[in-house]
C-alpha cells in the first residue's frame, strides 16, 4: 500500500534517488520514512514541520512515525552523508570545499547546543545553535554534505541539558577550527573523496592560525580570508606586486616570505583599501584560479541560503543531538536532489546514479 500523495511528475526519480541514498538503512520502514521526509522538504510550501509533511505528503496522521524516524531511529547519518558526497562528486565535480558557519536562531533554551552566545560572523549576541557546513561546490552549483554542531561551554557540565538532548558523553565544546579539520579528515580518509581546495571566510573565526596550520600539515591547498589583525607579520617586510584580474581589478599579491612557519610558502591576496585579505598556498601564478575560488565561495553562500529558504534547514522542531544531525542530513539530501534534477526540468535520466564506490 502506498503512503504517498500523488507526486509531481518532475519527482518520478525521487524514489530511486532515495533508495540509493538510504541503502545503508537496515529496515524498509526507515527507507520509507526517509523518502517521505525528503519529499516533504521538497514539496511542502512554507514551514516544513513534521505535522505539515505528514498531512501534505501522506494525507494521513503519521506524525509519530516521522518524529520517531527523525529524532530517535538509530540510523547512521554519516553513511548517508558519505553516499551523498559520492553522488555529488560524480555529478557536480566540485572545484572547492567551502567551509561555512550556519546560525540557527532559537526561542527556547532546551534544544541541543542552544545558548545566548556571541556569533562572530554577526558580531552580536544571538540565542541560537551554531552549525558548521562543508559545501561541495562546482560550476553548476553546490550542496552541504558534512555538518558539525558547535556546543557552548555551558553544555559541558549541565547534566539536565545534556540528558534532555540525549547528548553523547564524548560530545563536548571544542573550537570551530578543530571541528572543521575533523570534518575534512572524515571526508578524505573515511569517505575517500578526492580533496579540492579548501575555501573559507575566517575573518571572524577564533583560532584561524590553527586551521591554517592543520591544512598545511595535511598538504591541502587552501584560500582563507582573514582579518589584517590575524596575521600581524604581513606588513612592511612583505613584497607587494599589483595584479590585474578581470573579476577583481584592484588586487594585490603579497609575497609570503615574511610569514612565520607553518605558513610558508603563502601568498595573500587583498583588495586595495580593504582591511581583510585572502591567504593561500596556491601561489601568485594562479591568481585567475583564486578569483574563481572566491566566486565559488560566494556560490556556496547562495546555495546555503537556498537550502534554508527552500528545504527547511531552520524548521527542525526537535531537541536531540541525533535529531539535529538527522534533519540537516535529510535537508542536504533534498537540496542535492533539487540540484541534480535541475530547476529547469532537467531530463530525468540525468538522475540515474552510478554504483557505489
PESULMO-V893217 format. One record per run of one state. SS is the DSSP state (H for helix, E for strand, - for the rest). FROM is the first residue (numbers start at 1). LEN is the number of residues. If there is no record, write none. Layout:
ss: {SS;SS}
from: {FROM;FROM}
len: {LEN;LEN}
//
This chain:
ss: {-;H;-;H;-;H;-;H;-;H;-;H;-;E;-;E;-;E;-;E;-;H;-;H;-;H;-;E;-;H;-;E;-;E;-;E;H;-;E;-;E;-;H;-;H;-;H;-}
from: {1;9;12;14;22;28;44;50;59;63;72;77;93;96;106;115;120;124;139;141;151;153;156;159;165;176;191;197;202;208;218;222;228;240;244;251;256;259;267;272;276;281;284;312;321;342;348;352}
len: {8;3;2;8;6;16;6;9;4;9;5;16;3;10;9;5;4;15;2;10;2;3;3;6;11;15;6;5;6;10;4;6;12;4;7;5;3;8;5;4;5;3;28;9;21;6;4;6}
//
